[in-house]
């Protein structure tokens, strides 16, 4: 058994009341999420069978699915693009003969953004180390030895020998001379490599569904 839902203007339902007066959006301005004005809400459309509000009728005749509207600080905000709001039906506004209820579906958009995962710092510092090494040093020393001799010399040689004189010999030696030079013994290479991984993204999206029930009288 299929039955057509009975959708009526809330203004024409004297015995139908909202549970909370704050739910009454009539007379308020419907805005987009970025602050643009969509239109003034002229009336609310109620499904008397389901006993719930299903749509908002704007003052220009357009109808907005109530599931596409969120209440933020008491102001109704349209969650979908205004292009998804159908134009007003070409009928008189005195009575609702046809209403368009948009079917809305959320789609999950997945993007990427750059974030910092950490910082690697490579510092150089100078350390001191005591080193030692054995070095062989050469030194010269003059030795003076007196020898006992008994050798006769001639008179001519004697005159030459009886002359005063000085003999000098220089002693030499090695001393340690320390110098330092810098040698590159290695290097540290800092670079970056890129790894790619696959991450599953899960979320919940909403959509509206329209159920149509139609009552068929029994055959007589």
C-alpha atoms as one frame of an Amber mdcrd trajectory, in Angstrom:
protein
   0.000   0.000   0.000   1.518   3.329  -1.122   0.381   6.648   0.314   1.246
  10.191  -0.768   2.548  12.287   2.108   0.319  15.207   3.041   2.557  18.291
   3.051   0.911  21.519   4.141   1.770  25.021   5.194   2.218  25.383   8.924
   0.166  28.570   8.876  -2.885  26.612   7.734  -2.657  23.969  10.443  -4.464
  25.370  13.464  -4.241  22.126  15.429  -0.551  21.555  14.645   2.027  23.129
  16.916   5.785  23.024  17.230   7.239  21.464  20.350   9.390  24.537  20.995
   8.674  28.109  19.962  12.367  28.523  19.101  11.805  26.062  16.266   9.533
  28.559  14.530  11.684  30.041  11.759   8.955  32.042  10.070   9.966  35.621
   9.499  13.679  34.892   9.900  16.242  35.347   7.160  17.938  32.260   5.766
  21.698  32.840   5.385  24.512  30.918   3.753  27.473  29.681   5.745  29.596
  32.548   4.411  27.064  35.187   5.482  25.091  35.774   2.246  21.340  36.245
   2.403  19.263  33.569   0.707  15.800  34.866   1.468  13.190  35.468   4.115
  11.349  32.406   5.420   7.654  32.953   4.653   6.314  29.663   6.014   7.257
  26.176   7.112   6.014  23.018   5.433   4.810  20.183   7.638   4.344  16.521
   6.787   1.177  15.844   8.753   1.556  12.092   8.369   5.147  11.982   9.609
   4.399  14.823  12.040   7.581  16.716  11.224   8.716  19.818   9.405  10.143
  18.870   6.022  10.694  22.184   4.255  10.971  25.937   4.453   9.107  28.142
   1.976  10.855  31.425   1.177   9.056  34.656   0.372   9.982  34.259  -3.305
   8.274  30.838  -3.433  11.365  28.675  -3.327  11.326  25.623  -1.047  14.337
  24.474   0.967  14.652  20.983   2.425  14.793  21.362   6.189  17.598  18.767
   6.374  19.747  21.246   4.440  19.392  23.876   7.169  21.215  24.201  10.466
  20.375  26.538  13.332  23.371  28.555  14.524  22.851  31.059  17.319  19.138
  31.114  16.523  19.750  31.923  12.845  18.908  29.421  10.076  21.971  28.650
   7.926  21.836  26.883   4.542  24.343  24.008   4.401  24.220  23.477   0.622
  24.991  25.746  -2.296  22.186  28.108  -3.275  22.297  26.558  -6.745  20.772
  23.441  -5.182  17.699  25.393  -4.079  15.051  24.993  -6.829  13.259  27.985
  -8.265   9.720  28.769  -7.175   6.972  26.788  -8.933   4.870  28.752 -11.401
   1.664  28.641  -9.352  -0.188  31.086  -7.154   1.077  31.559  -3.638  -2.345
  31.347  -2.073  -2.233  27.582  -1.708   0.459  24.966  -1.988  -0.422  22.806
  -4.971   3.107  21.573  -5.643   6.166  21.553  -3.505   9.738  20.717  -4.462
  11.717  18.961  -1.758  15.398  18.757  -2.732  17.232  15.502  -2.143  20.529
  16.389  -0.538  23.616  14.236  -0.325  26.888  14.971   1.392  30.082  14.032
  -0.350  33.403  13.706   1.423  36.167  15.813  -0.061  39.655  14.647   0.823
  42.573  17.024   0.514  46.106  17.253   1.777  47.998  19.903   3.691  51.634
  20.293   4.588  52.507  19.792   8.257  55.764  19.710  10.178  56.691  16.247
  11.441  59.840  17.235  13.270  63.180  18.997  12.970  66.622  17.469  12.642
  69.498  19.629  13.860  73.107  18.790  13.009  75.592  20.755  15.104  79.380
  20.880  14.945  81.422  21.409  18.084  85.120  21.564  18.866  86.574  19.116
  21.385  90.133  19.003  22.723  92.118  15.811  23.082  95.552  15.252  24.638
  97.899  13.365  22.319 101.505  12.208  22.818 104.212  10.843  20.553 107.814
   9.747  21.140 110.420  11.710  19.165 114.150  10.821  18.925 116.378  13.894
  19.388 120.098  14.006  18.377 122.665  16.009  20.375 126.421  16.567  19.818
 128.809  16.915  22.746 132.540  17.904  22.637 134.806  15.622  24.581 138.210
  16.877  25.804 140.742  14.150  26.695 144.345  14.665  27.857 146.854  12.025
  26.728 150.334  11.479  28.156 153.055  11.574  25.427 156.884  11.597  25.374
 157.883  12.752  21.876 160.862  14.963  21.032 160.349  17.845  18.650 162.842
  19.965  16.720 163.716  23.539  17.613 161.746  24.862  14.647 158.651  22.908
  15.628 159.085  23.966  19.200 158.823  27.660  18.255 155.561  26.923  16.456
 154.182  24.880  19.301 154.945  27.543  21.873 152.209  29.778  20.447 149.006
  30.639  22.240 145.772  29.761  20.464 142.170  28.828  20.854 140.291  25.927
  19.310 136.515  26.079  19.197 134.087  23.303  18.364 130.327  23.852  18.284
 127.979  21.397  19.925 124.661  20.958  18.132 121.430  19.312  19.145 117.831
  18.840  18.062 114.845  20.372  19.787 111.165  19.547  19.345 109.214  21.921
  17.107 105.450  21.441  17.238 103.096  22.692  14.516  99.542  21.738  13.650
  97.630  21.514  10.394  93.973  20.633   9.682  93.065  17.503   7.761  89.565
  16.536   6.574  89.008  12.988   7.788  85.362  12.575   6.756  82.079  14.364
   6.149  78.422  14.270   7.212  75.849  14.577   4.429  72.440  16.028   5.376
  69.636  15.554   2.848  65.980  14.505   2.708  64.224  11.562   1.126  60.483
  11.309   0.470  58.436   8.286   1.534  54.890   7.699   0.287  52.295   5.853
   2.341  48.616   5.112   1.873  46.249   6.138   4.655  42.596   5.173   4.762
  40.231   8.047   5.487  36.819   7.234   6.871  33.924   9.548   7.567  30.163
   9.745   7.771  28.120  11.513   5.114  24.418  12.253   5.171  21.762  12.190
   2.511  18.062  12.719   2.421  15.628  10.129   1.164  12.019  10.666   0.169
   9.473   7.982   0.969   6.132   8.109  -0.824   3.132   6.241   0.593  -0.061
   6.152  -1.400  -3.427   4.931  -0.067  -5.471   3.003  -2.597  -9.153   2.549
  -1.705 -10.290  -1.062  -1.839 -12.279  -2.136  -4.873 -15.991  -2.215  -4.259
